[in-house]
Amino acid sequence: FRSDVMPTDADVASYFESKKAEYRVGEQRKIRYLLLDRDQARQRVTVPATDVQRYYNDNIQQYQTPEQIRASHILLNTAGKEAAAVRKQMEDILAQVKAGADFAQLAMKFSEDPGSKVNGGDLDYFSRGRMVPEFEMAAFALEPGQVSDIVETQYGFHIIKVVDKRPGSTRSLDEVRAQIQEQLATQIADEQIAERARQLEDR
């Protein structure tokens, strides 16, 4: 049927007026710009080996993993309780541990630490500085499989069992060389681009 339809100029004008917003062309500008390409600048940068070595030495702590242990504990709170009675209860639990009772089962039954109780007292791996000093000192003095005596902290009385120990380590320069080179190259390229931009702005 389309070939039989012949819109008049009035039809076209009326349609245009009703749809004028659809045919509006927004304000425009013609511009010229200078592009300082970061990726291209990065590709032209060569980082001296001495700079890589210096950065590694100055930031060695970034590549160090501290000693960690995995421990479980049983906690009896003393807040609002008679400390002597709580200690007596903890002594009874410690006697069961030393007699060979399952530590995780005892933790689930007696521990008052809701965060670890459901996991059999497991605290997962942690490094120094994560726990209160008394707890940390006792835990890091143990070897895997050893159980502490009763340890008193601000939270109450604990029995600690160390499950595993990971020694501290430092990643070698060869392991992180590519990472450092990339980081320094990007930094140098950014500085070069910033300086070039200032020069172009002045001109």
N, C-alpha and C positions, 0 to 999 in steps of 0.2 A: 504493500500500500504506500510505501514511502515515496515512490516515484510519482504518485498521484497528488502528493501534498506540496503546495507551493506557498511557503510563508511570505507574507507581504513585508515591505519595509517597516510598516507600522508594528507588525508582530515582532520583528527583530528589535526595533527600538524599545518597545515595551519590555521585552525580555531582558534587554541590556540594562535598562533602568532598574528593574527589580533585582538584578544580580550584579549590580555595579561593583560591589565589594570583592567579588570573585576575580574581577579583571584588573584590580588595582595593583600597580607595581610600586613597591616600597621605595623610599629614598635610598639612593645608592651613592657609592664613592669609588673612584678609581685611585688605587694606591700603588706606591712602589716601596719596597722594604728591603732591608739587609738582614740576611739570616746568618746567625752564628751557630753552626751545627755542632751540638755537643758530641754526637757519635763520631763525626769526622775528626773533631779536635782530639777526642780520646784515642783514635787510631794512630794519630801522629806523635803521641807521647811515648817516650821511652824512659822507664824508671830505672835509675842506676841501682846496681846490686847493693851498693853501700847504703842507699836510702832504705831498701827493703830490710837489710840487717839492722839498721838503726831503729826502724819502726818496731821490728820484732823485739829488740832488746828493751825499748822504752815501754812497750805494752805487753810484756811477757805474761802478766796476770790474766790477760784475755784468753790465753791459750793453756791455762792451767786448770786442772780439775782437782779439787781438794779431796783428801781422804774422806771416804764415806763408810758408814756402817748401816746395816739393817738390823733393827732390834724390835723386840716385842716387850710389852710391860703389863704389869697388873698394878692398878692404882686403887688405893683406898683413901677417900677424902677424909680430912680431919675437920673441915669447917663445921662449927656447931656441934662437934662431938668431943668426947673425952679421949684425948690423944693416947693415953695409956691403953685404953680398951681397944682402940683401932690398931695400935702396934701389936697387941696380943693376938688379934685376929690375923694380922699380916704374918706374924711368926708362925701361926698354925698353917697358913697357906704355903709359906716358905718351906716348912717341914715336909709338906706334901710334894713340893717340887723336887726337893732333894731326895725324896724317897722314890722318885721316878714317875710321878704323876704327869699327865700330859699338860704342858704349859698352856697351850691354846685353849684347852677345855676349861682349865682353872680360870683363865682370863675371861672367857665368855660367861662363866658362872659368877665370879666375884668382882671383877674389875668395875670401877665406877668412872672410867673414861669412856663416854659414849662414842667418841670418834674412832677408837680402836677396839673396843669391846667386841663388836660384832665380827671383827676379823681375827679374833683370837689374840688380841693385844698387839697386832702387827702395826708398826709405825712406818713401815717402808724404809727406804734409804734416806739418810740425812747426813749432812756435814756439820762441822763445828760451827757454833754460833746460832744454831736453830733451836736448841733446847735450853732450859734454865741451867745455870752452871753446875749445880750439884748432880743433876741428872746426866749432863754431858760428860762430866769428869768420870763418873762411875761407868757409863756406857763405853766410852772410848778406851777404858782400861781393860776391858774384857776381850777375850778372843772368841771367835765363832764357837757356839755351843756352850759357852760358860754362862752362868747365872750369877747375878750380884747378890749381896746381902741386902737387907732392907735399906733403902735410900730415902732420906727425908728431904722434901722440897716444900715450897710454898703451897703446893697443891695437896700435899698429904704424904703418904708412904707408898713407895714403889718397889717392885721386884722387876729387875731388867734381865732379859735374855738376849744376847747378841746372836744373830742368825748368820750374818755374812759380813765380810769386810772388804772394801775396795780401796787399794792404796791410791794415793794421789799420783797424778801424772801430768806431764807437760808435752803438748804436741810439738814436734820438731819444726824447725824453720822450713825444711823441705815439704812438710805436710801442708803448711799454710802459705808458702811462697806465692802461689798463683793468686790467692785471695788478697794478700797484701799488695801485690803488684796492681791488681785491678782497682783496689781501693785508692792507692796513691795516684794512679794514672787518672782516675776520675777526678780526684781532688785537684791535681795539677791542671787538667783540662778546664775545669770550672774556673780556676783562677785566671787562666789565660783568656778565656772567653770574657770574663768580667772586665779584665784590663782592656781587651780589644774593644768591648762595648763602650767603655769610658772614652777611649781614643776617638771612636767614630762619633760619639755624641758631641765631643769637643769640636770636631771638624764640621 
